[in-house]
Amino acid sequence: MDKNQRSTSPRFQNIFKVVMLVATSTVFFSLGMGYQLFKFYKSELPSIAKMELDPPNLVTRIYSADSVQLAELYTERRVPVPLDKIPFDLKTALLSVEDRKFYSHWGLDIWGIIRAFYVNQITGKIVQGGSTVTQQLARELFLTRERTYTRKIREAILAWEIERTYTKDEILERYFNQIYFGSGAWGIGEAAQTYFSKDVSQLNLAECAVLAGLPNAPSRNSPLVNMENAVERRNWVLTCMVETATINPQVSDSIKALPIRLNPRKGSSWIAPYFIEYVKSLLLKDYTEDDLYHQGLQIYTTLDTRMQKAAEAAVEDYIQTIESGRIKPFRHRTRKDIIGEDSLSTVELTDTDYLQAALVAIDPGNGHVKAMVGGRNFWESKFNRAVQALRQPGSAFKPFVYTAAIDNGIPACQVVEDSPIAIRQLDGTVWRPSNYTGNFRGAVTMRIGLTSSINLVAIKTLMTVGAETVAAYARRMGISTKIPPVESIAVGSADVYPIELVSAYTVFPNLGVRVEPLAITEIRDRGGNLLRRFRPSREEVLNPQTTYIVLSMMRDAVDYGTGASARTLGFTLPAGGKTRTTNDYTDAWFVGYTADLVSGVWVGFDQPRRIVNQGTGSVLALPIWVNFMKEAHEGIETHDLPNPPEGLTTRLICKSSGLLATEFCPTENVYTEIFKVGTEPADYDECYIHKPSIYSH
C-alpha cells in the first residue's frame, strides 16, 4: 500500500475528525468562556456615559468686586481646553510617544504592547507604555492603578466601549483635559500654566515635548521635581517624533542641545481668606462640596481689595503697637513671642493665645461686605471672629436702648438721674451697676447719656421703656442672637456676632432702612453662563424721624463724646458711632459709620481676659477704625449724612432740666435739640427764673 492510500485510510480519517472536533470544540468553548468572562467583567463596569455626564474636575474661582481673583477651590486643578486650541506639535508629540496608532486601532494596540515590552527590556527601564491613549483614559476615569490582570481586562473592555461610542478627536480632547501632568497640574491647560505660565496655544515645540513626556510618570518626570529625568524624557519624546516623521532629526538635535526653560507660575494664595471662608459657608447652603470643588463655578463677590488691604494693615499695625506696650503696659505674650518671626503655615491653632482683632465693613446702600478681617492670621487660626465670635457688645448696644425710647415718644432731652441703683435679679442676687468712671453726674439728658456713654442713664432708660421692648428693637434692627429681657442688656450683656452688630448700624445712615450683609453678587458656570444673581435685601425697620434723632446723638458721640478721639486722629468726615469698654477691659469695640460705609472693630483675646489697664474702646479699637476708614474713603465718592426728614422740629433746651431754655439759662447749658413733632416740651426751665424764653420758636 503506497503513501497516498495510507493517508486516506479510514483509521487516519477518523483520527483527523477527532482532532478537528476537539479543536473546534476548544475554539468554541474558549469563545464561549471568553464571552462569558466579557459579560462578567462588563457587568461590573460603570457606564461610559460618565465621560459625558462627569466632565473633568474643574477649578472654581472667586473674584472681588474689582475683578481680582481672590481664591481658587479645587481638588484637581484644571483649565479645560478644546482640542482645536491644542498645538499640532503637542498632539503629535504625545501620540508619537504614547500611542502611534491611535487613529487606526480600536482601543487596543497589540503590536504597540509588544514594542513597548521590547523597548523597555532593551533600555532596562520603562520608557514606553503598552496602553493606548484610550486605555489610559479609561483607567483615569473609571479604574484604579492596581497592577493586576483583572484591571487590565477591565481597562481593555472600557477602551473598546469608549472607541465604539466616541470619535477619536473626542477621546483625545478628553485625554488632554483629564490626565495628570505632575506638580499639581491636572489637564493640559493647567500644565501649560504650571510649568511655563502660558496658554496652551502659545506653547512651542520644545515645551510641547516636555509636556508630552509627563503622563507616563508625572511625578518622577516633572521638571519642577527632577530636571534630569525631565530632560531625558523630553529627549525620548523628540526621538519618537523623528521615528514617526513628525519632525526631522536636525530639529530634534537642536532642541536636545537646549536646557528646559521653565517659567513656573508663582504659587497662588488666597486674598482675604476669612472672607473666602465666609463666602464658602454661604455657598454651601445651596451647593455641595462637589459643586464647589469640581464644577468650575465663577463666584463674584462684593469685596473691595483696596479696602481689604487697608483693613488688614490697620488691624495688624495697631495690634502690634498695642503689643509693643507703647499705648499701655502690655503684660501678655505677643504673637511674635508665641509664633516667632515666621507665621505658622501648616499648623493650625485651636485657640490663639495672643491678642486678636476683627473688622467688618459694609456699604449701607446695598449691604455689600467691602472688607472682612476675622483674625490676625487665617492659616494659624481659621476661626472667623468677624462672623463666628459671640462677644458682649457693651456700650455698643446702647443705641438700641435709645432708639426704643425715642420711637416710643421719649424725647432725647429727657432728663434721667445718673445715680446709684440696686436691681434684684431673678436668682435673688442684687446687681449694683456702676459707670465706667465710677462717678455719678446727677440729672443728665438722654443725649448726654449716649454721648458720654453713661451706664446708669442707659439702664434707667431701658427700665422706662421695658427690657422686652429694647430686645425687640435690637432684633428688628438685625441682632439674631438671644437677648434676654433683663436690665443688664442696656450695657451690652447679651452676646452678639460682630457682623450683625455692624449690619444693625446700617439703619442709622439709611434713616431706618436695614440692609442684610451681602457677600456674593453672581454665580456663573464654567462657560460664564449666569446661574444666579443676588440682590440687596432692604427692609424699613424704623421711621426716619426716630432714626435721625438717634443718628444725631451718635454724631455727638464722635464729635464731642467718647468717640471724639476720631477727630483728634484726623478723621474729618461726618460720622456717628459708639465705643464699648467693659469694666474688666476684656473687649474693646468701636462701631461707626459715614454715609458711605459702616464698619466695626473688635479687639480682645479668644479666651477673654484683661487686655491692658484702662484699655477702653477709644484707646484700643477706635484708632484701628480711624486708620481703616481714612484709607477706605480715599478712593470713593463721599457723601454727607442724611438731612432731617419731614416731621421733625427743633427747640433750644436747657441741659439741666430738659425743658425749653430761657434767656437766663447759662449759655453753656443751652443747646438745640431735635424732636418729633408733638414730643417737644411745652414748659420752660424754672431752675434759674420764671421768664419766657426769647429763644423759643
Stockholm file with secondary structure:
# STOCKHOLM 1.0

chainA/1-697         MDKNQRSTSPRFQNIFKVVMLVATSTVFFSLGMGYQLFKFYKSELPSIAKMELDPPNLVTRIYSADSVQLAELYTERRVPVPLDKIPFDLKTALLSVEDRKFYSHWGLDIWGIIRAFYVNQITGKIVQGGSTVTQQLARELFLTRERTYTRKIREAILAWEIERTYTKDEILERYFNQIYFGSGAWGIGEAAQTYFSKDVSQLNLAECAVLAGLPNAPSRNSPLVNMENAVERRNWVLTCMVETATINPQVSDSIKALPIRLNPRKGSSWIAPYFIEYVKSLLLKDYTEDDLYHQGLQIYTTLDTRMQKAAEAAVEDYIQTIESGRIKPFRHRTRKDIIGEDSLSTVELTDTDYLQAALVAIDPGNGHVKAMVGGRNFWESKFNRAVQALRQPGSAFKPFVYTAAIDNGIPACQVVEDSPIAIRQLDGTVWRPSNYTGNFRGAVTMRIGLTSSINLVAIKTLMTVGAETVAAYARRMGISTKIPPVESIAVGSADVYPIELVSAYTVFPNLGVRVEPLAITEIRDRGGNLLRRFRPSREEVLNPQTTYIVLSMMRDAVDYGTGASARTLGFTLPAGGKTRTTNDYTDAWFVGYTADLVSGVWVGFDQPRRIVNQGTGSVLALPIWVNFMKEAHEGIETHDLPNPPEGLTTRLICKSSGLLATEFCPTENVYTEIFKVGTEPADYDECYIHKPSIYSH
#=GR chainA/1-697 SS CCHHHHHTSHHHHHHHHHHHHHHHHHHHHHHHHHHHHHHHHHHTSCCTTHHHHSCCCBCEEEECTTSCEEEEECSSCCCCCCGGGSCHHHHHHHHHHHCTTTTTSSSCCHHHHHHHHHHHHHHTSCCSCSSCHHHHHHHHHHCCCCCCHHHHHHHHHHHHHHHHHSCHHHHHHHHHHHSBCSTTCBSHHHHHHHHHSCCGGGCCHHHHHHHHTSTTSHHHHCTTTCHHHHHHHHHHHHHHHHHTTSSCHHHHHHHHTSCCCCCCCCCCCCSSHHHHHHHHHHHTTTSCHHHHHHBCCEEEECCCHHHHHHHHHHHHHHHHHHHHTSSSCCCSCCHHHHHCSSCCSSCCCSSCCSCEEEEEEECTTTCBEEEEECSSCTTTCCCCTTTTCCBCCGGGGHHHHHHHHHHTTCCTTCEEEECCCCEECTTSCEECCCCTTSCCCEEEEHHHHHHTTCHHHHHHHHHHHCHHHHHHHHHHTTCCSCCCSSGGGGGTCSCBCHHHHHHHHTTTTTTSEEECCBCEEEEECTTSCEEEECCCCEEECSCHHHHHHHHHHHHHHHHTSTTTHHHHTTCCSCCEEEEEECTTCCEEEEEEECSSCEEEEEEECSSCCCCSTTCCHHHHTHHHHHHHHHHHGGGSCCCCCCCCCTTEEEEEEETTTTEECCTTSCGGGEEEEEEETTCSCCSBCCSSCCCCCTTCC
#=GC SS_cons         CCHHHHHTSHHHHHHHHHHHHHHHHHHHHHHHHHHHHHHHHHHTSCCTTHHHHSCCCBCEEEECTTSCEEEEECSSCCCCCCGGGSCHHHHHHHHHHHCTTTTTSSSCCHHHHHHHHHHHHHHTSCCSCSSCHHHHHHHHHHCCCCCCHHHHHHHHHHHHHHHHHSCHHHHHHHHHHHSBCSTTCBSHHHHHHHHHSCCGGGCCHHHHHHHHTSTTSHHHHCTTTCHHHHHHHHHHHHHHHHHTTSSCHHHHHHHHTSCCCCCCCCCCCCSSHHHHHHHHHHHTTTSCHHHHHHBCCEEEECCCHHHHHHHHHHHHHHHHHHHHTSSSCCCSCCHHHHHCSSCCSSCCCSSCCSCEEEEEEECTTTCBEEEEECSSCTTTCCCCTTTTCCBCCGGGGHHHHHHHHHHTTCCTTCEEEECCCCEECTTSCEECCCCTTSCCCEEEEHHHHHHTTCHHHHHHHHHHHCHHHHHHHHHHTTCCSCCCSSGGGGGTCSCBCHHHHHHHHTTTTTTSEEECCBCEEEEECTTSCEEEECCCCEEECSCHHHHHHHHHHHHHHHHTSTTTHHHHTTCCSCCEEEEEECTTCCEEEEEEECSSCEEEEEEECSSCCCCSTTCCHHHHTHHHHHHHHHHHGGGSCCCCCCCCCTTEEEEEEETTTTEECCTTSCGGGEEEEEEETTCSCCSBCCSSCCCCCTTCC
//
